[in-house]
Amino acid sequence: MSFDAAEPGTSEQAWRAYRSALPPLDTGPLRRLVVVAAHPDDETLMAGGLIAMTAARRVPVAVVVASNGEASHPGSTSWTPERLARAREEEVVAAVRRLAPEARTVLLRLPDGALAAHAEQLAAALEAEVRPGDTVVSTWEGDGHPDHAAVARAAADVAAIRRSAHLQAPIWAWHWGEPSGAELPTAVRLDLDAAALAAKREAIDLHATQIAALSAAPGDAALLQPGVLAHFRSGSEVYLPTPVSAQPVDFDAMYAVSDDPWGFTDRWYEQRKRALLLATLPRPRFGRVLEIGCSSGVLTAELADRADEVVATDVADRAIAQARDRLRERPHAVVEQRRLPEEWDDGWDAAPFDLVVLSEVGFYLAGDALDRLVDRCRAALAPGGVFVACHWRPHVLGLDRGGDEVHRVIRERLGARRLVEHVEDDFLLDVLQVEPAASVATATGLR
């Protein structure tokens, strides 16, 4: 990829609809943030808002800057690379201080433009900085700049070793790319609060050698033109989560802290979502039902009131015990401890289900586990069987995907007709029916 920073490029206005349609990023699990920049200013442009919002939560932040950016003006006759390096180092220190006053700033001073040739040094520095459970943010491998790609590869490798979440952030792609052909798979959006946006804009202004001309001499023009800067002065940032082979979530540990980790019984959000799910079911009653990931059985009990038989599964000991206790007066509902799809009961295929419910489970299935689970469910659905999927939309740090991606996989692999599509900022609800499929009105003779 080659591009000219002096060219107008794609406008911020052209990208607005694309960015606004992206699913949000849930930063709730973020416990320590490590931002890895190829050059001074990358940290602010790609993640200044995230840095500021993280620091405001009193979450530790570290910023690693691979080079001092001494090659930003190769044609300058008034500034030497050494002078540029000193100035840009001062700029990045000031910018990080504005975004997160207590952040740790690490300057590696590797050669600008040659980071790929120093990959081992870069990786070693990151291994020394990144801890298990950190969230690592880097430039994007597909950004069109070799230094950005080198940083992305090193960050991805170290994040995988440390079992840390990794987000990549485009910078130059906004300039050379087009929304209609955006190659930003599984991108997510972080909306900045007013304080974070103000801090980011002020931090951008501190990178004076990049946003203003060094002098009137040839070769000293500003590198970041107003049209480019507009992408980063907007109210959101875009990240691409890098899938990693994360350790399975320890649900037993979560239940050790709380009997109801997600607030299924008390939160209005959960009560309303559950009511919507039940209201979208296309039949008043089902024969055989499978609920995957039943937790403490709150939804299971309501499904059991509309079914002849319910099989519910979960992996956590305490969840299983709570669900069985809640269902003790509903003997037609059984709760089994199974980790699916690995512990799928082959007998289920011989006794198919009329309804399968997968709620808030899909994003915990890493790699191809979601694909395999949906395939097993499809094989176990009776003719005309219904599959209900309901998931939190924001991409949760440390997981392979968010709700939007989970539902895309389900729709593609299930190959069923969509009866209901309910979309909110917070969650998605899809009701899918395998053939023979019909709307409620058609099935009940109204059409």
C-alpha positions as CSV (number, residue, x, y, z in Angstrom):
1,M,0.0,0.0,0.0
2,S,1.4,3.4,-1.0
3,F,-0.3,6.8,-0.4
4,D,0.5,10.5,-0.3
5,A,-0.2,12.3,3.0
6,A,-0.3,15.6,1.1
7,E,-3.3,14.4,-1.1
8,P,-6.8,15.3,0.1
9,G,-7.7,11.6,0.8
10,T,-11.1,10.4,2.0
11,S,-13.0,12.9,4.1
12,E,-14.1,12.4,7.6
13,Q,-17.7,13.1,6.5
14,A,-17.5,10.1,4.1
15,W,-16.7,7.8,7.0
16,R,-19.3,9.0,9.4
17,A,-22.1,6.6,8.5
18,Y,-19.6,3.7,8.5
19,R,-18.3,4.5,12.0
20,S,-21.6,5.2,13.5
21,A,-22.9,1.8,12.4
22,L,-20.1,-0.1,14.1
23,P,-20.9,-2.0,17.3
24,P,-19.6,-0.4,20.5
25,L,-16.6,-1.6,22.6
26,D,-17.2,-2.6,26.2
27,T,-14.1,-1.5,28.2
28,G,-15.5,-2.6,31.5
29,P,-13.0,-5.5,31.9
30,L,-10.0,-3.3,31.2
31,R,-7.6,-3.5,34.2
32,R,-4.4,-2.1,32.7
33,L,-3.8,-0.5,29.3
34,V,-0.6,-0.7,27.3
35,V,-0.6,1.4,24.1
36,V,2.1,0.6,21.6
37,A,2.9,3.4,19.1
38,A,5.3,3.2,16.1
39,H,6.0,6.9,16.2
40,P,5.2,9.8,18.5
41,D,1.6,11.0,17.8
42,D,0.4,7.5,16.9
43,E,-0.6,7.0,20.5
44,T,-2.8,10.1,20.5
45,L,-4.3,9.8,17.1
46,M,-5.3,6.1,17.4
47,A,-6.1,5.9,21.2
48,G,-5.9,9.3,22.9
49,G,-9.5,9.1,23.9
50,L,-9.2,5.6,25.3
51,I,-6.1,6.6,27.2
52,A,-7.9,9.6,28.7
53,M,-11.0,7.6,29.7
54,T,-8.9,4.8,31.1
55,A,-6.9,7.2,33.2
56,A,-10.0,8.9,34.5
57,R,-11.1,5.5,35.9
58,R,-7.8,5.3,37.8
59,V,-6.8,2.3,35.7
60,P,-3.0,2.1,35.1
61,V,-1.8,3.1,31.6
62,A,1.6,2.6,29.9
63,V,2.5,4.0,26.5
64,V,5.4,2.4,24.6
65,V,6.8,4.4,21.7
66,A,9.0,2.4,19.4
67,S,10.8,5.2,17.5
68,N,11.2,8.9,17.9
69,G,9.9,9.6,14.5
70,E,13.1,11.2,13.2
71,A,12.3,10.3,9.6
72,S,9.0,12.2,9.3
73,H,10.5,15.0,7.2
74,P,13.2,13.4,5.1
75,G,13.4,16.4,2.7
76,S,13.9,19.0,5.4
77,T,17.0,21.2,4.9
78,S,16.4,23.1,8.2
79,W,15.9,20.3,10.7
80,T,18.2,17.4,11.2
81,P,16.8,13.9,12.1
82,E,18.5,14.4,15.5
83,R,16.7,17.6,16.1
84,L,13.4,16.1,15.0
85,A,13.9,13.1,17.3
86,R,14.5,15.4,20.3
87,A,11.4,17.5,19.5
88,R,9.1,14.6,18.9
89,E,10.2,12.9,22.1
90,E,9.3,16.0,24.0
91,E,6.0,16.2,22.2
92,V,4.9,12.6,23.0
93,V,5.9,13.0,26.6
94,A,3.8,16.1,26.9
95,A,0.9,14.6,25.0
96,V,0.7,11.5,27.2
97,R,1.0,13.7,30.3
98,R,-2.1,15.6,29.0
99,L,-4.1,12.4,28.4
100,A,-3.0,10.5,31.5
101,P,-0.9,12.4,34.0
102,E,0.2,9.3,35.9
103,A,0.8,7.1,32.8
104,R,4.2,5.4,32.3
105,T,5.9,6.4,29.1
106,V,8.5,4.1,27.6
107,L,10.7,5.4,24.7
108,L,12.5,2.6,22.8
109,R,14.3,4.9,20.4
110,L,14.4,2.3,17.6
111,P,15.2,3.5,14.1
112,D,12.2,5.2,12.4
113,G,11.3,3.5,9.2
114,A,13.1,0.3,10.1
115,L,11.1,-1.3,12.9
116,A,10.7,-4.6,11.1
117,A,14.4,-5.0,11.1
118,H,14.4,-4.6,14.9
119,A,11.5,-6.9,15.6
120,E,13.3,-8.9,18.2
121,Q,14.2,-5.8,20.2
122,L,10.6,-4.5,19.9
123,A,9.2,-7.8,21.0
124,A,11.6,-8.1,24.0
125,A,10.6,-4.6,25.2
126,L,6.9,-5.5,24.9
127,E,7.4,-8.8,26.8
128,A,9.0,-6.8,29.6
129,E,6.1,-4.4,29.7
130,V,2.9,-6.4,29.1
131,R,1.5,-8.4,31.9
132,P,-1.1,-11.2,31.8
133,G,-4.6,-9.7,31.6
134,D,-3.5,-6.4,30.2
135,T,-5.3,-4.8,27.2
136,V,-2.8,-4.0,24.5
137,V,-3.5,-1.4,21.8
138,S,-1.3,-1.0,18.7
139,T,-1.3,0.4,15.2
140,W,-3.0,-1.8,12.6
141,E,-1.1,-4.3,10.5
142,G,-3.1,-3.3,7.4
143,D,-2.6,0.4,7.8
144,G,-0.2,0.8,4.8
145,H,2.8,1.8,6.8
146,P,5.6,-0.8,7.4
147,D,6.4,0.5,10.9
148,H,2.7,0.3,11.8
149,A,2.6,-3.3,10.6
150,A,5.8,-4.2,12.5
151,V,4.4,-2.9,15.8
152,A,1.1,-4.7,15.2
153,R,2.8,-8.0,14.7
154,A,5.0,-7.6,17.7
155,A,2.0,-6.6,19.9
156,A,-0.1,-9.4,18.7
157,D,2.6,-12.0,19.4
158,V,3.2,-10.7,22.9
159,A,-0.5,-10.3,23.7
160,A,-1.0,-14.0,22.7
161,I,2.0,-15.0,25.0
162,R,0.6,-13.0,27.9
163,R,-3.0,-14.0,27.2
164,S,-4.0,-10.3,26.9
165,A,-6.6,-8.7,24.8
166,H,-5.2,-6.9,21.7
167,L,-6.8,-4.1,19.8
168,Q,-5.4,-2.7,16.6
169,A,-6.2,0.8,15.4
170,P,-6.2,2.2,11.9
171,I,-4.5,5.6,11.3
172,W,-3.7,6.1,7.7
173,A,-6.5,3.8,6.5
174,W,-8.9,6.6,7.1
175,H,-6.9,8.7,4.5
176,W,-6.4,6.2,1.7
177,G,-9.4,3.9,2.3
178,E,-13.0,4.1,1.2
179,P,-16.1,3.2,3.3
180,S,-17.5,1.1,0.5
181,G,-14.5,-1.1,0.4
182,A,-13.5,-0.9,4.1
183,E,-11.2,-3.8,5.0
184,L,-11.7,-3.5,8.7
185,P,-13.2,-6.8,9.8
186,T,-14.9,-7.0,13.2
187,A,-14.2,-3.3,13.8
188,V,-15.8,-1.8,16.9
189,R,-16.3,1.8,18.0
190,L,-15.5,3.6,21.2
191,D,-17.5,6.8,21.8
192,L,-15.5,9.4,23.7
193,D,-17.0,11.4,26.6
194,A,-16.6,15.2,26.5
195,A,-13.5,15.3,28.8
196,A,-11.7,12.6,26.9
197,L,-12.4,14.2,23.5
198,A,-11.1,17.6,24.8
199,A,-8.0,16.0,26.2
200,K,-7.3,14.2,22.9
201,R,-7.7,17.3,20.8
202,E,-5.3,19.2,23.1
203,A,-2.9,16.3,23.0
204,I,-3.0,16.3,19.1
205,D,-2.1,20.0,19.2
206,L,1.0,19.2,21.3
207,H,2.5,17.3,18.3
208,A,3.5,20.6,16.7
209,T,6.1,19.2,14.4
210,Q,3.5,17.1,12.7
211,I,0.5,19.4,12.5
212,A,2.3,22.6,11.6
213,A,5.1,23.4,9.1
214,L,8.6,23.3,10.5
215,S,9.5,26.3,8.4
216,A,8.7,27.9,5.1
217,A,11.5,25.9,3.5
218,P,10.8,23.1,1.0
219,G,10.4,19.7,2.8
220,D,9.2,21.3,6.0
221,A,5.4,21.2,5.3
222,A,3.0,19.8,7.9
223,L,2.6,16.1,7.7
224,L,-0.9,15.9,9.2
225,Q,-3.1,18.1,7.1
226,P,-6.5,19.4,8.4
227,G,-8.4,16.8,6.4
228,V,-6.4,14.0,8.0
229,L,-6.7,15.4,11.5
230,A,-10.4,15.6,11.2
231,H,-10.6,11.8,11.5
232,F,-9.0,12.0,14.9
233,R,-10.8,15.1,16.2
234,S,-14.2,13.3,15.9
235,G,-16.0,11.9,18.9
236,S,-15.1,8.2,18.4
237,E,-12.2,5.8,18.0
238,V,-12.2,2.6,16.0
239,Y,-10.5,-0.6,17.0
240,L,-10.0,-4.1,15.5
241,P,-9.9,-6.8,18.2
242,T,-7.3,-9.5,17.5
243,P,-8.7,-13.0,18.3
244,V,-6.5,-14.8,20.7
245,S,-6.6,-18.3,22.2
246,A,-7.7,-17.0,25.6
247,Q,-8.1,-19.2,28.7
248,P,-11.7,-20.3,29.3
249,V,-13.7,-17.9,31.5
250,D,-13.7,-19.1,35.1
251,F,-17.4,-19.0,35.7
252,D,-17.1,-20.8,39.1
253,A,-14.9,-18.0,40.3
254,M,-17.6,-15.5,39.2
255,Y,-20.3,-17.3,41.2
256,A,-18.0,-17.5,44.2
257,V,-18.2,-13.7,44.3
258,S,-21.9,-13.4,43.6
259,D,-24.8,-15.8,43.4
260,D,-26.1,-13.7,40.4
261,P,-23.1,-12.2,38.6
262,W,-25.1,-10.7,35.8
263,G,-28.1,-9.5,37.8
264,F,-30.6,-11.7,36.1
265,T,-33.1,-11.4,38.9
266,D,-32.8,-7.8,39.9
267,R,-31.7,-5.7,36.9
268,W,-34.5,-4.1,34.9
269,Y,-32.3,-4.5,31.8
270,E,-32.3,-8.3,32.2
271,Q,-36.0,-8.5,33.2
272,R,-37.0,-6.5,30.1
273,K,-34.7,-8.4,27.8
274,R,-36.1,-11.7,29.0
275,A,-39.7,-10.5,28.5
276,L,-38.8,-9.4,24.9
277,L,-37.3,-12.8,24.2
278,L,-40.3,-14.7,25.5
279,A,-42.7,-12.4,23.6
280,T,-40.9,-13.1,20.3
281,L,-41.4,-16.8,20.5
282,P,-43.6,-17.8,17.6
283,R,-45.7,-20.4,19.5
284,P,-47.5,-20.3,22.8
285,R,-46.1,-23.7,23.7
286,F,-43.2,-26.0,22.5
287,G,-42.6,-29.7,22.9
288,R,-38.9,-30.2,23.6
289,V,-36.6,-27.2,24.5
290,L,-32.8,-26.9,24.8
291,E,-31.4,-23.9,26.7
292,I,-27.6,-23.6,26.4
293,G,-25.9,-21.7,29.3
294,C,-28.9,-21.5,31.6
295,S,-27.0,-19.9,34.5
296,S,-29.2,-19.9,37.6
297,G,-32.3,-20.9,35.7
298,V,-34.3,-17.7,35.7
299,L,-35.2,-17.9,32.0
300,T,-35.3,-21.7,32.2
301,A,-38.3,-21.5,34.6
302,E,-40.3,-19.3,32.2
303,L,-39.4,-21.5,29.3
304,A,-40.5,-24.6,31.3
305,D,-44.0,-22.9,31.7
306,R,-44.4,-23.0,28.0
307,A,-42.9,-26.4,27.2
308,D,-43.5,-30.1,27.7
309,E,-39.8,-30.9,28.3
310,V,-36.8,-28.7,28.9
311,V,-33.1,-29.6,28.9
312,A,-30.9,-26.8,30.3
313,T,-27.1,-26.8,30.5
314,D,-24.4,-24.8,32.2
315,V,-20.7,-25.3,33.3
316,A,-20.6,-23.7,36.7
317,D,-21.3,-25.8,39.8
318,R,-23.1,-23.1,41.7
319,A,-25.2,-22.1,38.7
320,I,-26.3,-25.7,38.2
321,A,-27.3,-26.0,41.9
322,Q,-29.3,-22.8,41.8
323,A,-31.0,-23.8,38.5
324,R,-32.0,-27.2,39.9
325,D,-33.3,-25.6,43.1
326,R,-35.4,-23.0,41.1
327,L,-36.8,-25.8,38.9
328,R,-37.6,-28.3,41.6
329,E,-41.3,-27.9,41.1
330,R,-41.0,-28.4,37.4
331,P,-39.9,-32.0,37.0
332,H,-40.2,-31.8,33.2
333,A,-37.2,-29.5,33.3
334,V,-33.7,-31.1,33.8
335,V,-30.4,-29.3,34.3
336,E,-27.2,-30.9,33.1
337,Q,-23.6,-29.9,33.6
338,R,-22.1,-29.8,30.2
339,R,-19.4,-27.8,28.4
340,L,-20.7,-27.5,24.8
341,P,-20.0,-28.3,22.1
342,E,-17.4,-30.7,23.4
343,E,-19.8,-32.6,25.7
344,W,-22.8,-32.7,23.3
345,D,-25.2,-35.5,24.0
346,D,-25.4,-37.5,20.8
347,G,-28.8,-38.7,21.9
348,W,-30.2,-35.2,21.4
349,D,-29.9,-35.7,17.6
350,A,-32.3,-38.7,17.8
351,A,-34.8,-36.8,20.0
352,P,-34.8,-33.4,18.3
353,F,-35.7,-30.1,19.9
354,D,-38.6,-27.8,18.9
355,L,-36.7,-24.8,20.4
356,V,-33.1,-24.0,21.1
357,V,-32.2,-20.9,23.1
358,L,-28.6,-19.5,23.1
359,S,-28.6,-16.3,25.2
360,E,-25.4,-14.5,26.2
361,V,-23.2,-17.5,25.5
362,G,-21.9,-17.2,22.0
363,F,-19.1,-14.7,22.7
364,Y,-17.5,-17.1,25.3
365,L,-16.9,-19.7,22.6
366,A,-13.5,-19.1,21.2
367,G,-12.1,-20.2,17.8
368,D,-14.4,-22.5,15.9
369,A,-16.4,-23.6,19.0
370,L,-19.3,-21.4,18.0
371,D,-19.4,-22.8,14.5
372,R,-19.4,-26.4,15.9
373,L,-22.1,-25.6,18.4
374,V,-24.4,-24.1,15.8
375,D,-23.9,-27.1,13.5
376,R,-24.8,-29.4,16.3
377,C,-27.9,-27.4,17.1
378,R,-29.0,-27.4,13.5
379,A,-28.7,-31.1,13.3
380,A,-30.8,-31.4,16.5
381,L,-33.6,-29.1,15.5
382,A,-36.9,-30.8,14.5
383,P,-38.5,-29.7,11.2
384,G,-39.8,-26.2,11.7
385,G,-37.7,-25.9,14.8
386,V,-36.9,-22.5,16.3
387,F,-33.5,-21.1,17.3
388,V,-33.4,-18.0,19.5
389,A,-30.2,-16.1,19.9
390,C,-29.8,-13.1,22.2
391,H,-26.5,-11.3,22.9
392,W,-24.9,-8.2,24.3
393,R,-23.7,-6.1,21.4
394,P,-20.6,-4.3,22.7
395,H,-17.4,-6.2,22.1
396,V,-16.1,-7.3,25.5
397,L,-12.4,-7.0,25.9
398,G,-10.7,-10.4,26.2
399,L,-13.3,-12.2,24.2
400,D,-13.1,-13.3,20.5
401,R,-16.1,-11.4,19.3
402,G,-19.1,-9.3,20.2
403,G,-22.8,-9.9,19.8
404,D,-22.9,-8.7,16.2
405,E,-20.3,-11.2,15.1
406,V,-21.9,-14.0,17.1
407,H,-25.2,-13.4,15.3
408,R,-23.6,-13.2,11.9
409,V,-22.0,-16.6,12.4
410,I,-25.3,-18.1,13.7
411,R,-27.3,-16.8,10.8
412,E,-24.8,-18.0,8.2
413,R,-24.3,-21.5,9.6
414,L,-27.9,-22.2,10.6
415,G,-29.3,-21.4,7.2
416,A,-32.7,-20.7,8.6
417,R,-35.4,-18.1,8.0
418,R,-35.3,-15.1,10.3
419,L,-38.7,-14.5,11.9
420,V,-37.7,-11.7,14.2
421,E,-34.8,-9.3,14.2
422,H,-34.7,-7.0,17.2
423,V,-31.8,-4.6,17.3
424,E,-30.9,-2.2,20.2
425,D,-27.7,-0.3,21.1
426,D,-27.3,-2.9,23.9
427,F,-28.3,-6.2,22.5
428,L,-29.5,-8.3,19.5
429,L,-32.3,-10.7,19.4
430,D,-32.8,-13.1,16.5
431,V,-35.6,-15.7,16.1
432,L,-34.8,-18.1,13.3
433,Q,-36.8,-21.1,12.0
434,V,-35.6,-24.0,9.9
435,E,-37.9,-25.3,7.2
436,P,-40.8,-25.5,7.0
437,A,-40.8,-21.9,8.3
438,A,-43.8,-19.5,8.4
439,S,-44.7,-16.3,10.1
440,V,-47.0,-16.4,13.1
441,A,-50.0,-15.1,11.1
442,T,-49.4,-17.7,8.4
443,A,-48.9,-20.5,10.9
444,T,-52.2,-19.6,12.7
445,G,-54.3,-19.2,9.6
446,L,-54.6,-15.4,9.5
447,R,-52.9,-15.2,6.1
